[in-house]
Amino acid sequence: MIRYLVRRLLWAVVLFIAVTIVTYLIFFMIPQDPARLACGQRASEQCIKAATKFYHLDQPVPVQYVYFLKRLVIDHSLGRSFTNRQSVNNIIFNAAPVTASLVFGGAVVWMLLALPIGILSALRPRSLLDRSAMIFVLVGISATPVWIGLIFQYFFGFKWGLTPISGYADVINPPPGEPGGPVQWFYHMILPWATFAILFAALYVRMIRASVMETLNEDYVRTARAKGAPERTVLRSHVLRNALLPVVTMLGMDIGVALGGAIFTESVYGLPGLGKTAVQSLVTADLPTTQGVVVFATGAIIIFSLAVDLMYAWIDPRIRLS
């Protein structure tokens, strides 16, 4: 297990360095002059020279990247915004909890929906529940988050008045005059979570159904039943533990996909998360903020994928031997 852990940690470090190299080359080797962008529209020659020296743009590209990596790893700094001169660390620190609450809360909701529906559909194939679940899968796969969000806003928010149409409520430090606290936070996140749940639960219902049906036909399941094991024990210890292995893998991958795709849901519901921050920084050509969002999101995905790999090895010990 220790060797497996060390191997995965080294691979995560290599992957993170590779991502930082690509990110730096994309955002600081573009045709536009980063020094001129840093000084704004009314850039003076003195400001451009100072920005060039500050960002080491007068040095070779490998030297520039070393300074960037030093600032990132040692100083734990992602730089300062070109538009408002704020620390990118603070900008991401304020936006990351919003995206995290959206993605992880949505993951909890879609798993709570997908697990029972997928398992029951596999245990009762071609039943009314199974056919209804397949219709739900087709709708979920065909829909887009923008369309689902607009439909939810119209019916639940505007027509019936059950939930807020848009906006976000901070749990700890809400702005003056704005709603806040755990209850308001949960109230404002119901529709975004439901949007995520429909999109991903449809995929997981189909995957869980297929995995459980395949596992039910394995020899070790038939052997357990032949030995007289209770059906509940067979399902819990033999079927579900093995059938959920691909689900754990896909969950880790889809969390990363959801982090990148949260921009659409955040745009529909007006959530001030990383997606909205990235869009605004792209519009204003704020390179440090855009770069900081990409590096932070990539690091979060790598860390979460590492945790999923370790969980996968815990569920199936054979992974550690491969």
C-alpha positions as CSV (number, residue, x, y, z in Angstrom):
1,M,0.0,0.0,0.0
2,I,2.9,2.4,0.8
3,R,4.5,1.8,-2.6
4,Y,1.2,2.4,-4.3
5,L,0.7,5.6,-2.4
6,V,4.2,6.9,-3.2
7,R,3.7,6.0,-6.8
8,R,0.4,7.9,-7.1
9,L,1.9,10.9,-5.2
10,L,4.8,11.1,-7.6
11,W,2.5,10.9,-10.6
12,A,0.3,13.7,-9.1
13,V,3.4,16.0,-8.7
14,V,4.6,15.3,-12.3
15,L,1.1,16.0,-13.6
16,F,0.8,19.2,-11.7
17,I,4.2,20.5,-13.0
18,A,3.1,19.6,-16.5
19,V,-0.1,21.5,-16.1
20,T,1.7,24.6,-14.8
21,I,4.1,24.5,-17.7
22,V,1.2,24.4,-20.3
23,T,-0.8,27.0,-18.4
24,Y,2.2,29.4,-18.2
25,L,3.0,29.0,-21.9
26,I,-0.7,29.5,-22.9
27,F,-1.3,32.7,-20.9
28,F,2.1,34.4,-20.9
29,M,3.3,33.5,-24.4
30,I,0.3,34.9,-26.2
31,P,0.7,37.6,-28.9
32,Q,-0.5,40.3,-26.5
33,D,2.1,41.9,-24.3
34,P,1.4,40.9,-20.6
35,A,3.3,43.9,-19.3
36,R,1.0,46.3,-21.3
37,L,-2.0,44.4,-20.1
38,A,-0.8,44.7,-16.5
39,C,-0.5,48.5,-16.9
40,G,-4.0,48.9,-18.3
41,Q,-5.3,50.9,-21.3
42,R,-3.4,54.1,-20.4
43,A,0.0,52.4,-20.1
44,S,3.1,54.6,-19.9
45,E,6.5,53.4,-20.9
46,Q,7.7,53.6,-17.4
47,C,4.9,51.3,-16.1
48,I,5.5,48.9,-19.0
49,K,9.2,48.7,-18.1
50,A,8.5,48.1,-14.4
51,A,5.9,45.4,-15.2
52,T,8.4,43.7,-17.6
53,K,11.0,43.6,-14.9
54,F,8.5,42.5,-12.2
55,Y,7.2,39.6,-14.3
56,H,10.7,38.8,-15.6
57,L,9.5,39.1,-19.2
58,D,13.0,40.3,-20.2
59,Q,14.4,36.9,-19.3
60,P,14.3,33.6,-21.3
61,V,11.1,31.6,-21.1
62,P,12.6,28.8,-18.9
63,V,13.8,31.5,-16.4
64,Q,10.4,33.1,-16.5
65,Y,8.7,29.8,-15.7
66,V,11.2,29.1,-12.8
67,Y,10.2,32.4,-11.2
68,F,6.5,31.6,-11.7
69,L,6.9,28.2,-10.1
70,K,8.9,29.7,-7.2
71,R,6.2,32.2,-6.6
72,L,3.6,29.5,-6.8
73,V,5.2,26.8,-4.7
74,I,7.3,28.8,-2.2
75,D,5.4,32.0,-1.8
76,H,2.0,30.3,-2.4
77,S,1.0,33.3,-4.5
78,L,-0.9,33.3,-7.8
79,G,-0.1,36.9,-8.5
80,R,-2.3,40.0,-8.6
81,S,-5.2,40.8,-10.9
82,F,-4.5,43.2,-13.8
83,T,-8.0,44.8,-13.5
84,N,-8.5,45.5,-9.7
85,R,-4.9,44.8,-8.3
86,Q,-6.4,42.4,-5.8
87,S,-4.5,39.2,-4.9
88,V,-5.6,36.3,-7.0
89,N,-5.4,34.1,-3.9
90,N,-8.2,36.2,-2.3
91,I,-10.3,36.2,-5.5
92,I,-10.1,32.4,-5.7
93,F,-10.6,32.0,-1.9
94,N,-13.9,33.9,-2.2
95,A,-15.1,32.1,-5.4
96,A,-13.9,28.5,-4.6
97,P,-16.4,27.8,-1.8
98,V,-19.3,28.6,-4.1
99,T,-18.2,26.2,-6.8
100,A,-17.3,23.5,-4.2
101,S,-20.7,23.8,-2.6
102,L,-22.3,23.5,-6.0
103,V,-20.3,20.5,-7.3
104,F,-20.1,18.4,-4.1
105,G,-23.6,19.2,-3.0
106,G,-24.8,18.2,-6.5
107,A,-22.7,15.0,-6.4
108,V,-24.4,14.0,-3.1
109,V,-27.8,14.7,-4.6
110,W,-27.2,12.8,-7.9
111,M,-25.7,9.8,-6.0
112,L,-28.7,9.7,-3.6
113,L,-30.9,9.5,-6.7
114,A,-28.9,7.2,-8.9
115,L,-28.0,4.5,-6.3
116,P,-31.5,3.3,-5.3
117,I,-33.0,3.8,-8.8
118,G,-30.1,2.0,-10.5
119,I,-30.0,-0.9,-8.1
120,L,-33.8,-1.4,-8.1
121,S,-33.8,-1.2,-11.9
122,A,-31.1,-3.9,-12.1
123,L,-33.0,-6.2,-9.6
124,R,-36.3,-5.8,-11.5
125,P,-35.4,-5.5,-15.2
126,R,-38.1,-4.5,-17.7
127,S,-40.4,-3.6,-14.8
128,L,-42.3,-0.3,-14.7
129,L,-39.6,1.2,-12.5
130,D,-36.9,0.1,-15.0
131,R,-38.7,1.5,-18.0
132,S,-39.4,4.8,-16.2
133,A,-35.8,5.0,-15.1
134,M,-34.7,4.6,-18.8
135,I,-37.0,7.5,-19.8
136,F,-35.4,9.6,-17.1
137,V,-31.9,8.6,-18.4
138,L,-32.8,9.7,-22.0
139,V,-34.1,13.0,-20.8
140,G,-31.1,13.6,-18.6
141,I,-28.6,12.7,-21.3
142,S,-30.4,14.9,-23.9
143,A,-30.8,18.0,-21.8
144,T,-28.3,20.8,-21.2
145,P,-27.7,22.6,-17.9
146,V,-28.8,25.9,-19.3
147,W,-32.1,24.6,-20.5
148,I,-32.8,22.7,-17.3
149,G,-31.8,25.7,-15.2
150,L,-34.2,28.0,-17.2
151,I,-37.1,25.6,-16.9
152,F,-36.5,25.2,-13.1
153,Q,-36.2,29.0,-12.7
154,Y,-39.5,29.5,-14.5
155,F,-41.6,26.9,-12.7
156,F,-40.1,26.6,-9.2
157,G,-38.8,30.2,-8.9
158,F,-41.1,32.4,-10.9
159,K,-44.4,30.6,-11.4
160,W,-44.7,28.7,-8.1
161,G,-42.4,30.9,-5.9
162,L,-40.9,27.9,-4.1
163,T,-37.3,28.8,-4.5
164,P,-35.1,31.8,-5.4
165,I,-34.6,32.4,-9.1
166,S,-30.9,33.2,-8.7
167,G,-28.3,34.5,-6.4
168,Y,-26.2,33.0,-3.6
169,A,-26.4,33.3,0.2
170,D,-23.1,33.2,2.1
171,V,-23.1,30.9,5.1
172,I,-20.6,32.8,7.3
173,N,-20.1,36.4,6.2
174,P,-23.0,37.6,4.0
175,P,-22.8,41.2,2.6
176,P,-24.9,43.8,4.5
177,G,-28.6,43.6,3.4
178,E,-28.1,40.2,1.7
179,P,-29.5,36.8,2.9
180,G,-27.1,34.6,4.7
181,G,-26.8,31.6,7.1
182,P,-27.1,27.8,6.5
183,V,-30.8,27.9,5.9
184,Q,-30.7,30.6,3.2
185,W,-27.6,29.0,1.7
186,F,-29.4,25.6,1.4
187,Y,-32.6,27.4,0.1
188,H,-30.6,29.2,-2.7
189,M,-28.7,26.0,-3.7
190,I,-31.7,23.7,-4.2
191,L,-32.2,24.5,-7.9
192,P,-28.5,24.4,-8.8
193,W,-28.1,21.1,-7.1
194,A,-31.2,19.7,-8.8
195,T,-29.8,20.8,-12.2
196,F,-26.6,18.9,-11.5
197,A,-28.6,15.9,-10.2
198,I,-30.6,15.5,-13.4
199,L,-27.6,15.8,-15.6
200,F,-25.4,13.3,-13.8
201,A,-27.9,11.0,-12.1
202,A,-29.2,9.9,-15.5
203,L,-25.7,8.7,-16.5
204,Y,-25.2,7.0,-13.1
205,V,-28.5,5.2,-13.2
206,R,-27.6,3.6,-16.4
207,M,-24.1,2.7,-15.3
208,I,-25.1,1.3,-11.9
209,R,-27.9,-0.7,-13.5
210,A,-25.5,-2.3,-16.1
211,S,-22.8,-2.9,-13.5
212,V,-25.2,-4.5,-11.0
213,M,-26.8,-6.7,-13.6
214,E,-23.4,-7.9,-14.8
215,T,-22.2,-8.6,-11.3
216,L,-25.4,-10.6,-10.5
217,N,-24.3,-13.2,-13.1
218,E,-20.8,-13.7,-11.7
219,D,-19.8,-17.2,-10.4
220,Y,-19.1,-15.9,-6.9
221,V,-22.6,-14.6,-6.6
222,R,-24.1,-17.9,-7.6
223,T,-21.8,-19.7,-5.2
224,A,-22.8,-17.4,-2.3
225,R,-26.5,-18.1,-3.0
226,A,-25.8,-21.8,-3.4
227,K,-24.3,-21.8,0.1
228,G,-27.5,-20.4,1.5
229,A,-26.3,-16.9,2.2
230,P,-29.2,-14.4,2.8
231,E,-30.1,-12.3,-0.2
232,R,-29.4,-9.1,1.7
233,T,-25.9,-10.4,2.5
234,V,-25.3,-11.4,-1.1
235,L,-26.3,-8.0,-2.4
236,R,-24.3,-6.0,0.2
237,S,-21.1,-8.1,0.4
238,H,-20.8,-9.6,-3.0
239,V,-22.8,-7.6,-5.5
240,L,-22.6,-4.0,-4.5
241,R,-19.0,-3.9,-3.4
242,N,-17.8,-5.2,-6.7
243,A,-20.5,-3.4,-8.8
244,L,-19.6,0.0,-7.4
245,L,-15.9,-0.1,-8.4
246,P,-16.5,1.5,-11.8
247,V,-18.9,4.0,-10.1
248,V,-16.2,5.2,-7.8
249,T,-13.8,5.7,-10.8
250,M,-16.4,7.6,-12.8
251,L,-17.3,9.7,-9.7
252,G,-13.7,10.9,-9.5
253,M,-13.6,11.8,-13.2
254,D,-17.0,13.4,-13.2
255,I,-16.2,15.6,-10.2
256,G,-13.4,17.0,-12.3
257,V,-15.8,17.4,-15.3
258,A,-18.3,19.1,-13.0
259,L,-15.7,21.6,-11.8
260,G,-15.0,22.6,-15.4
261,G,-18.7,22.5,-16.4
262,A,-20.0,24.4,-13.4
263,I,-19.6,27.6,-15.5
264,F,-22.9,27.0,-17.2
265,T,-24.9,26.4,-14.0
266,E,-23.2,29.3,-12.3
267,S,-24.1,31.6,-15.2
268,V,-27.8,30.6,-15.2
269,Y,-28.2,31.0,-11.4
270,G,-25.8,34.0,-11.0
271,L,-23.5,32.1,-8.6
272,P,-20.2,34.0,-7.9
273,G,-18.0,30.9,-8.3
274,L,-14.9,30.0,-10.2
275,G,-16.7,29.7,-13.5
276,K,-18.1,33.2,-13.4
277,T,-14.7,34.5,-12.2
278,A,-13.0,32.8,-15.2
279,V,-15.4,34.3,-17.7
280,Q,-15.0,37.8,-16.3
281,S,-11.2,37.5,-16.3
282,L,-11.3,36.3,-20.0
283,V,-13.5,39.2,-21.0
284,T,-11.2,41.7,-19.3
285,A,-7.9,39.9,-20.4
286,D,-7.0,39.5,-16.7
287,L,-4.3,36.8,-17.3
288,P,-3.2,36.2,-13.7
289,T,-6.8,35.6,-12.5
290,T,-7.5,33.3,-15.5
291,Q,-4.3,31.4,-14.9
292,G,-4.9,31.2,-11.2
293,V,-8.4,29.7,-11.7
294,V,-6.9,27.1,-14.1
295,V,-4.1,26.2,-11.8
296,F,-6.3,26.0,-8.7
297,A,-9.0,23.9,-10.5
298,T,-6.4,21.6,-11.9
299,G,-4.7,21.1,-8.5
300,A,-8.1,20.4,-6.9
301,I,-8.9,17.8,-9.6
302,I,-5.5,16.1,-9.1
303,I,-6.0,15.9,-5.3
304,F,-9.5,14.6,-5.7
305,S,-8.4,12.0,-8.3
306,L,-5.6,10.9,-5.9
307,A,-8.2,10.4,-3.1
308,V,-10.4,8.4,-5.5
309,D,-7.4,6.2,-6.5
310,L,-6.7,5.4,-2.8
311,M,-10.4,4.7,-2.2
312,Y,-10.4,2.4,-5.2
313,A,-7.4,0.5,-3.9
314,W,-9.1,0.2,-0.5
315,I,-12.3,-1.2,-2.1
316,D,-10.3,-3.7,-4.4
317,P,-7.0,-4.8,-2.9
318,R,-6.0,-6.3,-6.2
319,I,-5.3,-2.7,-7.5
320,R,-2.3,-2.4,-5.1
321,L,-0.7,-5.4,-6.7
322,S,-1.0,-4.3,-10.3
